Amino acid sequence: MSRAFVREDDLESRGEFEGPERPLPPRPILITAEGRKRLERQLAELDAAEAELAETDESLATESARQSLQRERKWLENVLAAATTPAAGSGSKIAFGAWVTVEDDEGEQQRYRLVGEVEADPKTGAISWRSPLGRALMDSSAGDLVVWQRPAGDVELEVISVEWPEAGGQ
């Protein structure tokens, strides 16, 4: 029988269907030291979750969960193997890993940290160095005006300060 007429559930139960793989970010993959530690912790948590699943029955749901954990493990291992952690920066020029405070023309200030794609989280102010805002900020210094090109319209921002995390700090 053609595989076109086989249900994916049947393939999953035989371990032949693994689902879509999570793509790696474009190279170079940069990651902060803190981001690397976070991914290593996630990998350890996956180990614990897989060990816990190994002790349960071999139901279809368990097999599906195990495959999902294995996909995540493979992605994390590939990212960690390919990622480069640049040396901690210093100085007044904005570069990867810097905390940057900017002010818009209405006087509202925002604080961002330039990080790699895999650790970007706008809710915490961690933005990708490849994002439009990250690219606008790179290589500028306190006092510079930068233009953040957005689909909703360009915004001019003044760089108020550039700070570097302390060794082993945030």
C-alpha positions as CSV (number, residue, x, y, z in Angstrom):
1,M,0.0,0.0,0.0
2,S,1.2,3.5,-0.7
3,R,2.4,5.6,2.2
4,A,-0.1,8.2,1.1
5,F,-2.8,6.0,2.6
6,V,-1.2,5.4,6.0
7,R,-2.3,7.5,8.9
8,E,0.4,9.7,10.6
9,D,-0.8,8.2,13.9
10,D,0.3,4.7,12.7
11,L,3.7,6.1,11.6
12,E,4.2,7.8,14.9
13,S,3.4,4.6,16.8
14,R,6.1,2.8,14.8
15,G,8.6,5.7,15.3
16,E,8.6,6.5,11.6
17,F,7.0,10.0,11.9
18,E,9.0,12.5,13.7
19,G,7.2,15.7,12.8
20,P,8.8,18.9,11.5
21,E,12.2,19.9,12.7
22,R,12.8,23.3,14.2
23,P,15.1,25.3,11.9
24,L,18.4,26.7,13.2
25,P,18.8,30.5,13.1
26,P,21.0,31.9,10.4
27,R,24.8,31.8,10.9
28,P,26.7,33.1,12.7
29,I,24.7,32.0,15.7
30,L,25.7,34.3,18.5
31,I,24.7,33.7,22.1
32,T,25.5,35.4,25.4
33,A,27.2,33.5,28.2
34,E,24.0,33.7,30.1
35,G,22.0,32.5,27.1
36,R,24.4,29.5,26.8
37,K,23.9,28.6,30.4
38,R,20.1,28.8,30.0
39,L,20.1,26.5,27.0
40,E,22.4,24.0,28.9
41,R,19.8,24.1,31.8
42,Q,17.0,23.4,29.3
43,L,19.0,20.4,28.0
44,A,19.4,19.1,31.5
45,E,15.7,19.5,32.1
46,L,15.0,17.5,28.9
47,D,17.2,14.7,30.3
48,A,15.1,14.6,33.4
49,A,11.8,14.6,31.4
50,E,13.1,11.8,29.1
51,A,14.1,9.7,32.1
52,E,10.7,10.3,33.6
53,L,9.0,9.2,30.3
54,A,11.2,6.1,30.2
55,E,9.5,4.9,33.4
56,T,6.0,5.2,32.0
57,D,3.9,2.9,29.8
58,E,4.6,2.8,26.1
59,S,1.4,4.5,24.9
60,L,1.1,6.5,21.7
61,A,1.0,9.7,23.8
62,T,4.2,8.7,25.6
63,E,5.9,7.9,22.3
64,S,4.8,11.2,20.8
65,A,6.0,13.1,23.9
66,R,9.4,11.2,23.7
67,Q,9.8,12.2,20.1
68,S,9.0,15.8,20.8
69,L,11.6,15.8,23.6
70,Q,14.1,14.2,21.2
71,R,13.5,16.9,18.5
72,E,13.9,19.7,21.1
73,R,17.1,18.0,22.4
74,K,18.5,17.7,18.9
75,W,17.8,21.4,18.2
76,L,19.4,22.5,21.5
77,E,22.5,20.4,20.9
78,N,22.8,21.7,17.3
79,V,22.4,25.3,18.5
80,L,24.9,24.9,21.3
81,A,27.4,23.2,19.0
82,A,27.2,25.9,16.3
83,A,26.8,28.9,18.6
84,T,29.7,31.3,19.3
85,T,29.8,33.3,22.6
86,P,31.6,36.5,21.9
87,A,33.8,37.9,24.7
88,A,32.0,40.3,27.0
89,G,32.1,43.8,25.6
90,S,33.2,47.0,27.1
91,G,33.4,50.6,26.0
92,S,31.0,53.2,24.7
93,K,30.1,51.6,21.3
94,I,27.0,49.4,21.2
95,A,27.8,45.8,20.3
96,F,26.4,42.3,20.9
97,G,25.6,41.8,24.6
98,A,25.2,45.5,25.5
99,W,22.3,46.9,27.5
100,V,21.1,50.1,25.7
101,T,18.8,52.8,27.0
102,V,17.1,54.8,24.3
103,E,14.7,57.7,24.3
104,D,12.0,58.5,21.7
105,D,10.9,62.0,20.6
106,E,8.2,62.0,23.3
107,G,10.7,61.5,26.1
108,E,9.8,57.9,26.8
109,Q,12.8,55.7,27.6
110,Q,13.2,52.0,26.9
111,R,16.0,49.6,27.8
112,Y,17.1,46.8,25.5
113,R,19.8,44.1,25.5
114,L,21.3,43.0,22.1
115,V,21.3,39.2,22.2
116,G,21.2,36.2,19.7
117,E,18.0,35.1,18.0
118,V,17.6,32.0,20.2
119,E,17.5,34.1,23.4
120,A,15.6,37.1,22.2
121,D,12.5,37.9,24.4
122,P,11.0,41.3,23.8
123,K,9.0,41.1,27.0
124,T,12.3,41.2,29.0
125,G,14.0,43.7,26.7
126,A,16.2,41.1,25.0
127,I,16.2,41.8,21.3
128,S,18.1,40.2,18.5
129,W,21.1,41.9,17.2
130,R,19.7,41.1,13.7
131,S,16.3,42.8,14.3
132,P,15.6,46.2,12.7
133,L,16.1,47.9,16.1
134,G,19.2,45.8,16.9
135,R,20.8,46.7,13.5
136,A,19.9,50.4,14.0
137,L,21.6,50.4,17.4
138,M,24.8,48.5,16.5
139,D,28.0,50.6,16.5
140,S,26.3,53.7,17.9
141,S,27.2,55.4,21.2
142,A,25.5,57.4,23.9
143,G,24.3,60.7,22.5
144,D,23.8,59.3,18.9
145,L,20.5,59.5,17.1
146,V,19.5,56.3,15.3
147,V,16.6,55.6,13.0
148,W,14.6,52.5,13.7
149,Q,13.0,51.5,10.5
150,R,9.6,49.9,11.2
151,P,6.7,48.9,8.9
152,A,4.5,51.4,10.9
153,G,7.0,54.2,10.2
154,D,10.5,55.2,11.1
155,V,11.2,56.3,14.7
156,E,14.2,58.4,15.7
157,L,15.7,57.3,19.0
158,E,18.5,58.9,21.0
159,V,20.9,56.6,22.7
160,I,21.0,57.6,26.3
161,S,23.4,55.0,27.7
162,V,25.4,51.8,26.9
163,E,26.1,49.4,29.7
164,W,27.8,46.0,29.9
165,P,26.7,43.2,32.1
166,E,29.2,42.3,34.9
167,A,31.1,39.0,34.5
168,G,28.7,36.3,35.6
169,G,25.9,38.8,35.9
170,Q,22.7,39.3,33.9
